[in-house]
Amino acid sequence: MMTDDKTENGMPNDQGEIETGGEPQSLEEALAAARAEAAQMKDQALRAMPETENTRRRAARDKDDAQKYGITNFAREMLNVADNLRRALEAIPAETLQSDEALKTLYDGVAATERQLEAALGKQQIQRIWPEGERFDSNFHQAMFEVPDTGKPAGTVVQVLQAGYKIHDRLLRPALVGVAKGGPAAANDTVPNGPAGGTIDTKA
């Protein structure tokens, strides 16, 4: 029921007041309260934006990692196959291949299989590391022994016992190598046992 001073349901009265269920508020007070509430909500939204962006970036990074490195465990298993193919080829003397046609055919078949496997790994961005003649790099190589009097600069890889592999920018396994000892220092040798710059991720 309407009265002379005020109306029901929070409508303004003749003095510009609003029923709020408690004490009447003037229009100015109600506007100030609404503005304060809006400012508070804006502040909360601004605070939530960085956290939301960080969550989005983490999700994108996790998705990218899953696409790039999801086959890591399978790839490591396939490296054993690659090792066995290489051992089989190296076990056959070169002179025997010249005199045994059947063995030569078998050798060629195994070599073709090895090439196909390397190509399949390459399609998945799995790259072979064979650093013979290169500067030793502890990010890619694992030194098993030193070799004196090689005539090579100290720290040069002079023998590869086992190939290394990496997937994208992560190391699957290091190359096992022998390193020259006691020779002349390599040119620009400013970082012992490491690369001149940069590293490789080993988290895979």
N, C-alpha and C positions, 0 to 999 in steps of 0.2 A: 504494500500500500504506500503511495507516495505521500510525502509531507511537504510542508512549506520550506523546510531547511535542507533536506537531503532526499535522495532517491535510493531505492533498493538496488541490490546487485552491483554495488560499487560505482554507480553513476555519480557524476559530480553534482554537488548541491549548489545553491546560489552563491556560496563563498568559495567555489572552486575547490572543494574537498572531495576525497574519494573514500568510500567505505572499504576497509581492508580486513574486516572481521575483528579489528581491534580499534586502536586510536585512528581517527581520520587523518589522511595525508593530504597535503596540498599538492597541486599539480607539479609545482617546482620540486618538491621532495620526491615525488614518484618518479619524475624524469631523472633526477640525480641518482636515485637508486638503480634505475634501469641502465643508466650509463655506466655505473660502477660495475654492475653485473656483466655488461657487455665487455668492458675492459678486462675483467677477470677471465672471462671465457676466451677472449683473444689472446691473453697472456698464456693460458693453458695450451691453446692450439699452437702457439709459436714454440713453446717448450717441447711439445710432442713431435714437431716436424723433424728435428735432427735425429731423434731416435727412430722415427719411421724411415728416414733416408738411410740410416746405418743398417737397419734391418733389411731394406731392399738391396743394398749393396752386398751384404753378407749372403743373401739368397742368390744373387746373380753370380757371386764368386764361387759359391758351393756348386751351382749348376755347371759353371765353366769347368771347375775341377773334376766333376763327375764325368763330363764329356771327354776331357783330355786324359784323365788318369784312371778311369774306371776299369781299364783292362790291365792295370799294373801287375796284379798277381798272376794273371794268365800269361802276360808277356814274360815274366820271370821263368815260368815253367817252359815256355818255348825256347828260352835261351839254352836250356839243357839239350834240346833237340839240335839246335844250331851247333853247340859244342861237339856233340857226338858225330854229326856229319863232317865237321872239320877234322876231327881225330881220325875218322875212317879214311878220309882222303890223304892225310899226312902219313898214315901207316903203310901206304902202298909205295914201294920204291919206284923211282922214275924209270930206272933201267928195266924193271919188270914189265912196265906198261908197253915198252917198245917191242917186247918179244911175246907177249900174251894178249892176243886180240880179244878174247872173252873178258879178261880182267880190265882191259882198256875200255870196253863197252860198259862194264859195271862202273868203272871210275867216272866215265862221262855222265852216266845216269845219276850217280850220287852228287856230282858237281852241279848238274842241272837242278836237282832238288834243292841243293843249298842256295842256289841263286834265286829260285822261286820263293824260298822261305825268307831270304833277305828282302826281296821285293815286297812280300806280304807285310813284313815288319815295317818296311819303309812307308807303306800306305797308312800305317797307324802312327807315323811320326816317331818310330823307334829306330834309332840310328846306331850303327856300329862304331866303336872307338878302337882304332888300331894305330897307336901313336909312335910306332917305330921311327926313329930319327928326329922326333920332336922333343921339345923341352919338357922335362918332367913337370906335371901339373897335379898337385895333390888333390884338386877338386875332381879330377877325372881318373887319376892313376893311383895305384897302390904299389909302392916299391917293395919287391920281394928280396932283392939282393943288389949289391954294387959290383961292377965289373971294372977292374983296374986296367990301365994301359990299352985303352981302346983306340986312342988317337982322336976321340971325339971330345968336345967340350964337356966339362964336368956337369952332371945333371941331365945329360941327353939320354933319352930312352934308346937303349941299344938292343933290347930283346923284349918281345911280347910273349908272355906265357899263356895268357888268356885274354881274349877280346873283351872290352867293356861295352856297355850299351847305355843309352839315355833315351827317355821318352819325353818329347818336347824339350823343356828346359830342366827336367829332373833326372838325376842319375839313377838308373836301374841297378847297375853294378860297376865298380871301377875296373879298368884294365889292369891286369897283373903284369908287372914289368920288371926288367933289370935295368939299372941306371949306371951310366959311365961314372967312374971315380978317378980323381987325380989328374984329369986332363986340364987343358986351359979353360979359363972361365968363359962362358958364353957371352956374346955381345949383348949389351943392355941388360945384364943379369942383375937386376935391382931387387927382385923379390925371390929369395931362396925358396925352393920347393913349392913354388906357386906360380900362378899366371901373372903376366904383367898388369892385368887389370880384369876385374869382373870375377864372379863366382857362379857356381851352378847349384841349383836347389837339390838337396839330397833327401827330401821328405817323402819321395815316392815309395 
